[in-house]
Amino acid sequence: MDVLAVLSLLVALVAVVFAVLALRRTASPPRSAPVDALPEDVHGLRQEVAALRAETRDALRHLAVVRYDAFGDMGGHLSWSLALLDDGGNGVVLTSIHGRSDSRTYAKNVAGWTCEQQLSPEEEEAIGAARP
């Protein structure tokens, strides 16, 4: 009886060793292949990602809003300047000045983080806050 127990224990131990080896083969991380060995669809995906990055450079994705009181006798920060710029600092600054009887809105072109027209301190602040 003891020989049968030892024999069954030995068979179980061998089965465990084979199971561990099989798991190691299936769970091992894939070996890094050279870039040239990647499937063609991976190369295509890389090209698409590069194209998308190039397209987003021109997107107006840097923005900042500065709210303020344009006149000393009014509160509530109802006037504002908004900078909408792309990665190169090209875009527009919109300003709305709110008064008691009227509101005025201005738009100024921005190229390379600067403007040919004179900027108010709030517009300059908005451009600076939008800059990454």
C-alpha positions as CSV (number, residue, x, y, z in Angstrom):
1,M,0.0,0.0,0.0
2,D,2.8,2.4,0.7
3,V,4.4,1.7,-2.6
4,L,1.1,2.5,-4.3
5,A,0.8,5.8,-2.4
6,V,4.4,6.8,-3.3
7,L,3.8,5.8,-7.0
8,S,0.6,7.9,-7.2
9,L,2.4,10.8,-5.5
10,L,5.2,10.6,-8.1
11,V,2.7,10.5,-11.0
12,A,1.0,13.6,-9.5
13,L,4.3,15.4,-9.1
14,V,5.2,14.7,-12.8
15,A,1.8,16.0,-13.9
16,V,2.3,19.2,-11.9
17,V,5.7,19.7,-13.5
18,F,4.2,19.3,-17.0
19,A,1.3,21.6,-16.2
20,V,3.8,24.3,-15.0
21,L,5.9,24.0,-18.1
22,A,2.8,24.2,-20.3
23,L,1.6,27.4,-18.5
24,R,5.1,29.0,-18.9
25,R,5.0,28.4,-22.6
26,T,1.5,30.0,-23.0
27,A,1.9,32.8,-20.5
28,S,5.4,33.9,-21.5
29,P,5.5,37.5,-23.0
30,P,6.1,37.6,-26.7
31,R,9.6,38.1,-27.7
32,S,10.2,41.5,-29.3
33,A,10.4,41.2,-33.0
34,P,12.3,43.6,-35.2
35,V,10.2,46.5,-36.6
36,D,10.6,45.1,-40.1
37,A,8.9,41.8,-39.0
38,L,5.7,43.6,-37.9
39,P,2.5,42.9,-39.8
40,E,1.6,45.3,-42.6
41,D,-1.5,46.5,-40.8
42,V,0.7,47.8,-37.9
43,H,2.7,49.8,-40.4
44,G,-0.5,51.2,-41.8
45,L,-1.7,52.1,-38.3
46,R,1.5,54.0,-37.5
47,Q,1.1,56.0,-40.7
48,E,-2.5,56.9,-39.8
49,V,-1.4,58.0,-36.3
50,A,1.3,60.2,-37.8
51,A,-1.2,61.7,-40.3
52,L,-3.7,62.4,-37.5
53,R,-1.0,64.1,-35.4
54,A,-0.1,66.3,-38.4
55,E,-3.8,67.2,-38.9
56,T,-4.3,68.2,-35.2
57,R,-1.5,70.7,-35.3
58,D,-3.9,73.1,-37.1
59,A,-6.8,72.4,-34.8
60,L,-7.8,75.3,-32.5
61,R,-7.2,73.3,-29.3
62,H,-5.5,75.7,-27.0
63,L,-8.0,78.0,-25.4
64,A,-8.3,80.3,-22.4
65,V,-10.9,82.7,-21.1
66,V,-10.2,85.7,-19.0
67,R,-13.2,87.3,-17.3
68,Y,-13.0,90.9,-16.0
69,D,-14.9,94.1,-15.2
70,A,-14.3,96.5,-18.1
71,F,-15.7,99.4,-16.2
72,G,-15.0,100.3,-12.6
73,D,-18.7,101.0,-11.7
74,M,-19.9,97.5,-12.8
75,G,-19.2,94.2,-11.2
76,G,-19.8,90.5,-12.0
77,H,-16.9,90.0,-14.5
78,L,-19.3,90.2,-17.4
79,S,-16.6,91.2,-19.9
80,W,-14.3,88.5,-21.3
81,S,-11.5,87.7,-23.7
82,L,-11.2,84.3,-25.3
83,A,-8.1,83.0,-27.1
84,L,-8.6,80.1,-29.6
85,L,-5.2,78.9,-30.9
86,D,-3.5,76.0,-32.7
87,D,-0.1,74.4,-31.8
88,G,1.7,77.2,-33.7
89,G,-0.1,80.0,-31.9
90,N,-2.3,80.9,-34.9
91,G,-5.9,81.6,-34.3
92,V,-8.1,84.4,-32.9
93,V,-8.8,86.4,-29.8
94,L,-12.4,87.3,-29.2
95,T,-13.3,90.0,-26.7
96,S,-16.7,91.0,-25.4
97,I,-17.0,94.2,-23.4
98,H,-20.2,94.5,-21.4
99,G,-21.5,97.9,-20.5
100,R,-24.7,99.1,-18.8
101,S,-26.5,100.0,-22.0
102,D,-24.6,97.9,-24.7
103,S,-22.1,95.2,-25.4
104,R,-19.3,95.2,-28.0
105,T,-17.5,92.3,-29.4
106,Y,-14.1,92.4,-31.1
107,A,-12.0,89.7,-32.9
108,K,-8.3,89.9,-33.6
109,N,-6.2,87.6,-35.6
110,V,-3.2,85.9,-33.9
111,A,-0.2,84.5,-35.8
112,G,2.7,82.9,-34.0
113,W,1.4,83.9,-30.6
114,T,1.4,87.6,-31.5
115,C,-1.0,90.0,-33.0
116,E,-0.5,92.9,-35.4
117,Q,-3.2,94.9,-33.7
118,Q,-2.7,96.3,-30.2
119,L,-3.9,93.8,-27.5
120,S,-5.5,94.7,-24.3
121,P,-3.9,93.3,-21.1
122,E,-6.8,90.8,-20.8
123,E,-6.3,89.6,-24.4
124,E,-2.5,89.2,-23.8
125,E,-3.4,87.3,-20.6
126,A,-5.7,85.0,-22.5
127,I,-3.1,84.3,-25.2
128,G,-0.5,83.6,-22.5
129,A,-2.9,81.3,-20.6
130,A,-3.6,79.3,-23.8
131,R,0.0,78.8,-24.6
132,P,1.2,75.3,-23.6
